[in-house]
Amino acid sequence: MHKIFLSVLLVAGTQVLFAQTSTVSSDSLFPKELVHFVPYKNNPVFTGTGTSTWDNQIRERGWILVENNSWNLWYTGYTNIDSIKYLGYATSPDGFTWTRYKDNPVHSSSWVEDMCVVKRNGIYYMFAEGKGDTAHMLKSTDKIHWTEQGNLDIRTTNGNPISKGPYGTPAVLKENEMFYLFYERDDSGIWLAASKDLKVWTNVQDEPVLKCGPETYDKYAVAMNQVIKYKGLYYGYYHASAFKDWREWSTNVAVSKDLIHWAKYVDNPIIGNNNSSGILVNDGKQYRLYTMHPEVNVYFPASK
């Protein structure tokens, strides 16, 4: 039986759409393998060095891509909160033991954090947040050498540039030949834009598709980490804060039929205690959940 909170599900025939920022709990809408996780006993699996290196600390959303049984990790390294954020790269045979690339950082000419990577026609596209919370794109053919492509050109529904201000934490989902971009503006909400050419992104609507609150755990900040499609529905993993000063973050999930109307999981957060920026990675048998901030931890689907 569905538990409905704060707003009503809109039902049209057999298609279920969600009123924006509703909260639901249902085994059919939120399969346990996507929301119930237990930590790996040897966490963390990757951290900042804690020494006098460029990646003394790591932060925000890193990204993991598995190709041909090789695990690839991109991460943001820095020395202190005000320092330039550089891009690091590491590899692993299993997702547990990681080796830093010998010539790190792999990109230091522009600020890179909160990245995600999408592959298209043999080219890797990295969408990342730059200095001033501005989303930009980089390209690579080998996962190591990245070429800056400039800031993302995001337009409102009438074709005008979006208003000045931050637009960060880009999370991109590719479906067929269409790319969907989720981005936040000062973590006050999550917007959705679309593009066919990766040059111009047009808002699907000019209001957020996912807003802060009214739940306590995401009252003061929300930002999308990743959207996956699973059994016909979209699942958005997002980080959020219950604190006005953003001193602590959590990992949460919401579900959608159309990428616009989202229902938050009633038992959010799925991971707390400042373990955030969570993404799902398919290891060939199941999804693992990796939280990427302030260190990399891995979680497995709970057996019960």
C-alpha positions as CSV (number, residue, x, y, z in Angstrom):
1,M,0.0,0.0,0.0
2,H,1.4,3.4,-1.0
3,K,1.9,6.0,1.7
4,I,1.3,9.4,0.3
5,F,2.6,12.5,2.0
6,L,2.3,16.3,1.3
7,S,0.7,15.9,-2.2
8,V,-1.3,13.5,-4.3
9,L,-0.3,11.1,-7.0
10,L,-1.8,12.0,-10.3
11,V,-3.0,8.9,-12.1
12,A,-3.8,9.0,-15.8
13,G,-4.9,5.5,-17.0
14,T,-2.0,3.2,-16.2
15,Q,0.6,6.0,-16.2
16,V,1.6,7.4,-12.8
17,L,3.0,10.9,-12.6
18,F,4.0,12.6,-9.4
19,A,3.1,16.1,-8.2
20,Q,6.3,18.0,-7.8
21,T,8.1,17.5,-4.5
22,S,5.8,14.8,-3.2
23,T,7.0,12.1,-0.9
24,V,6.0,8.4,-1.3
25,S,7.0,5.0,0.1
26,S,6.3,1.9,-2.0
27,D,8.2,-1.3,-2.6
28,S,7.2,-1.1,-6.3
29,L,8.3,2.5,-6.7
30,F,11.5,2.2,-4.6
31,P,12.9,-1.4,-5.0
32,K,15.0,-2.3,-2.0
33,E,18.1,-2.9,-4.2
34,L,18.0,0.9,-5.0
35,V,17.4,2.3,-1.5
36,H,18.6,-0.2,1.2
37,F,22.4,-0.5,1.5
38,V,24.9,-1.7,4.0
39,P,28.5,-0.4,4.2
40,Y,31.6,-2.2,3.0
41,K,33.6,-3.4,6.0
42,N,36.8,-1.8,4.7
43,N,35.5,1.7,4.1
44,P,36.8,4.2,3.0
45,V,38.2,2.8,-0.3
46,F,39.7,6.2,-1.4
47,T,40.6,9.4,0.4
48,G,42.7,12.5,0.1
49,T,46.4,11.8,0.9
50,G,46.4,13.8,4.1
51,T,50.0,14.9,3.2
52,S,51.5,17.9,1.4
53,T,50.2,17.0,-2.0
54,W,47.8,18.8,-4.4
55,D,45.1,16.3,-3.3
56,N,45.6,16.5,0.4
57,Q,41.7,16.4,0.5
58,I,39.0,15.3,-1.9
59,R,35.5,16.8,-2.1
60,E,32.1,16.9,-3.8
61,R,30.9,14.4,-6.4
62,G,33.6,12.3,-8.1
63,W,32.6,9.9,-10.9
64,I,33.2,6.2,-11.4
65,L,32.9,4.5,-14.9
66,V,33.4,0.8,-15.4
67,E,34.7,-0.3,-18.9
68,N,36.0,-3.7,-19.9
69,N,36.4,-4.8,-16.3
70,S,38.5,-1.7,-15.6
71,W,37.2,0.8,-13.0
72,N,37.9,4.5,-13.6
73,L,37.6,7.2,-11.0
74,W,37.8,10.9,-11.5
75,Y,38.0,13.0,-8.4
76,T,38.6,16.6,-7.2
77,G,41.7,17.3,-5.1
78,Y,42.6,20.3,-3.2
79,T,44.8,21.5,-0.3
80,N,42.4,23.8,1.6
81,I,38.9,25.1,1.1
82,D,40.0,28.2,-0.8
83,S,42.6,26.5,-3.1
84,I,42.1,25.7,-6.8
85,K,40.3,22.4,-7.3
86,Y,42.2,20.1,-9.7
87,L,41.1,16.9,-11.5
88,G,42.6,13.6,-10.4
89,Y,42.3,10.1,-12.0
90,A,42.6,6.7,-10.5
91,T,42.0,3.1,-11.6
92,S,41.0,-0.2,-10.0
93,P,40.5,-3.8,-11.0
94,D,37.6,-4.2,-8.6
95,G,36.3,-0.9,-7.3
96,F,37.9,-1.4,-3.9
97,T,41.7,-0.9,-4.4
98,W,42.6,2.2,-6.3
99,T,45.8,3.4,-7.8
100,R,46.4,7.1,-8.5
101,Y,47.5,8.0,-12.0
102,K,51.3,8.7,-11.9
103,D,51.0,12.1,-13.6
104,N,48.1,13.5,-11.6
105,P,46.5,16.0,-11.7
106,V,45.3,15.2,-15.2
107,H,43.8,18.7,-15.6
108,S,44.9,21.8,-13.9
109,S,44.2,24.6,-16.3
110,S,40.7,25.1,-15.1
111,W,38.7,24.5,-11.9
112,V,37.1,21.1,-11.9
113,E,34.7,19.6,-9.2
114,D,31.4,17.9,-9.0
115,M,32.0,16.1,-12.3
116,C,30.1,13.4,-14.2
117,V,31.2,11.6,-17.4
118,V,29.2,10.5,-20.4
119,K,30.6,8.6,-23.4
120,R,29.3,9.2,-26.9
121,N,30.8,7.8,-30.2
122,G,34.2,7.0,-28.5
123,I,34.5,10.4,-26.9
124,Y,34.2,11.1,-23.2
125,Y,32.4,14.2,-22.1
126,M,32.9,15.5,-18.7
127,F,30.4,17.9,-17.2
128,A,31.8,19.7,-14.1
129,E,31.4,22.6,-11.9
130,G,34.0,25.4,-12.2
131,K,35.0,28.3,-10.1
132,G,32.0,30.4,-9.1
133,D,29.6,27.4,-9.4
134,T,29.5,27.6,-13.2
135,A,29.0,24.4,-15.2
136,H,31.4,23.7,-18.0
137,M,32.3,20.8,-20.3
138,L,35.6,19.0,-21.1
139,K,36.4,16.3,-23.8
140,S,38.7,13.4,-23.9
141,T,39.5,10.4,-26.1
142,D,41.6,8.5,-23.5
143,K,40.0,9.4,-20.1
144,I,43.3,11.1,-19.1
145,H,43.9,14.1,-21.3
146,W,41.0,16.6,-21.2
147,T,40.3,19.6,-23.3
148,E,38.3,22.5,-22.0
149,Q,35.1,23.3,-24.0
150,G,33.8,26.3,-22.1
151,N,30.8,27.0,-19.9
152,L,27.5,25.4,-20.7
153,D,25.1,27.7,-22.6
154,I,21.8,27.2,-20.8
155,R,18.7,29.0,-22.1
156,T,15.2,29.5,-20.7
157,T,12.2,28.1,-22.5
158,N,11.9,31.2,-24.6
159,G,15.5,31.0,-25.8
160,N,17.0,33.7,-23.6
161,P,20.1,33.0,-21.5
162,I,19.3,32.0,-17.9
163,S,19.7,34.8,-15.4
164,K,23.1,35.6,-14.0
165,G,24.3,33.6,-11.0
166,P,25.5,30.2,-10.1
167,Y,24.5,27.1,-12.0
168,G,26.5,24.1,-10.8
169,T,26.6,20.4,-10.1
170,P,25.7,19.3,-13.6
171,A,24.3,15.8,-13.9
172,V,23.8,14.5,-17.4
173,L,21.6,11.6,-18.6
174,K,21.9,10.5,-22.2
175,E,18.9,8.8,-23.8
176,N,19.1,8.0,-27.5
177,E,20.4,11.2,-29.1
178,M,19.1,13.5,-26.4
179,F,21.0,14.7,-23.4
180,Y,19.3,15.9,-20.2
181,L,21.0,18.2,-17.8
182,F,20.1,18.6,-14.2
183,Y,21.7,21.6,-12.5
184,E,21.3,23.5,-9.3
185,R,21.3,27.3,-8.6
186,D,23.0,27.9,-5.2
187,D,21.6,24.5,-4.1
188,S,18.2,26.1,-3.8
189,G,16.6,23.7,-6.3
190,I,17.3,21.4,-9.3
191,W,16.5,22.5,-12.8
192,L,16.3,20.4,-16.0
193,A,17.5,21.4,-19.5
194,A,17.9,19.3,-22.7
195,S,20.2,19.4,-25.7
196,K,20.8,17.4,-28.9
197,D,24.1,19.0,-29.8
198,L,25.8,19.6,-26.4
199,K,26.1,23.3,-27.5
200,V,22.9,24.9,-26.3
201,W,20.8,23.6,-23.4
202,T,17.2,24.6,-23.2
203,N,15.2,24.5,-20.0
204,V,12.3,22.0,-20.0
205,Q,10.6,24.4,-17.7
206,D,11.9,27.5,-16.0
207,E,11.0,26.4,-12.4
208,P,12.9,23.7,-10.5
209,V,11.8,20.1,-11.0
210,L,13.0,19.3,-7.5
211,K,12.8,21.7,-4.6
212,C,14.2,22.0,-1.1
213,G,11.9,20.7,1.7
214,P,9.5,20.8,3.2
215,E,11.2,17.8,4.6
216,T,13.8,18.5,7.3
217,Y,16.6,16.5,5.7
218,D,16.7,18.6,2.5
219,K,15.3,21.9,3.8
220,Y,18.3,24.1,2.9
221,A,20.0,22.5,-0.1
222,V,19.5,20.0,-2.9
223,A,21.7,19.1,-5.9
224,M,21.4,16.1,-8.3
225,N,24.2,13.6,-8.4
226,Q,23.0,11.1,-10.9
227,V,19.8,9.9,-12.7
228,I,19.4,6.3,-13.8
229,K,16.6,4.5,-15.6
230,Y,15.5,1.3,-13.9
231,K,12.5,-0.8,-14.9
232,G,10.8,2.0,-16.7
233,L,11.2,4.7,-14.0
234,Y,13.9,7.3,-13.4
235,Y,15.7,7.4,-10.1
236,G,17.5,10.6,-9.0
237,Y,20.2,10.4,-6.4
238,Y,20.8,13.8,-4.8
239,H,22.7,15.3,-2.0
240,A,21.0,17.6,0.5
241,S,21.5,19.5,3.7
242,A,19.3,19.9,6.7
243,F,21.4,22.8,7.9
244,K,21.4,26.5,6.9
245,D,25.2,26.6,7.0
246,W,25.5,23.4,5.0
247,R,27.7,21.8,7.6
248,E,26.5,18.3,6.9
249,W,25.1,16.6,3.8
250,S,23.2,13.4,3.1
251,T,22.5,11.1,0.1
252,N,18.8,10.8,-1.0
253,V,16.7,9.4,-3.8
254,A,13.5,10.4,-5.7
255,V,11.6,8.7,-8.5
256,S,10.0,10.1,-11.7
257,K,8.1,8.8,-14.7
258,D,9.0,11.8,-16.9
259,L,12.1,13.5,-15.4
260,I,9.9,16.5,-14.5
261,H,7.6,15.3,-11.7
262,W,9.5,13.7,-8.8
263,A,8.5,11.9,-5.6
264,K,11.0,11.8,-2.8
265,Y,11.5,8.5,-0.9
266,V,9.8,8.7,2.5
267,D,12.7,7.1,4.3
268,N,15.3,9.6,3.0
269,P,18.1,10.0,3.6
270,I,19.3,6.6,2.5
271,I,22.9,7.5,3.7
272,G,23.5,10.1,6.4
273,N,26.3,11.3,8.7
274,N,27.8,13.6,6.0
275,N,28.4,10.8,3.5
276,S,27.1,12.4,0.4
277,S,27.3,12.9,-3.4
278,G,26.2,9.3,-3.9
279,I,26.1,7.5,-7.2
280,L,25.2,4.0,-8.3
281,V,27.7,1.9,-10.1
282,N,26.8,-1.5,-11.8
283,D,29.5,-4.0,-11.0
284,G,28.1,-6.5,-13.5
285,K,25.9,-8.3,-10.9
286,Q,24.3,-5.6,-8.9
287,Y,24.3,-1.9,-8.1
288,R,26.8,-0.6,-5.6
289,L,26.3,2.8,-4.0
290,Y,29.4,5.0,-3.8
291,T,29.4,8.1,-1.7
292,M,32.1,10.5,-2.9
293,H,32.3,13.2,-0.2
294,P,34.3,13.8,1.9
295,E,35.9,10.4,1.0
296,V,34.9,7.5,-1.1
297,N,32.8,4.8,0.6
298,V,31.0,1.9,-0.9
299,Y,27.7,0.2,0.1
300,F,26.1,-3.0,-1.0
301,P,22.4,-3.8,-1.4
302,A,21.1,-5.1,1.9
303,S,20.1,-8.7,1.8
304,K,16.8,-8.0,3.7
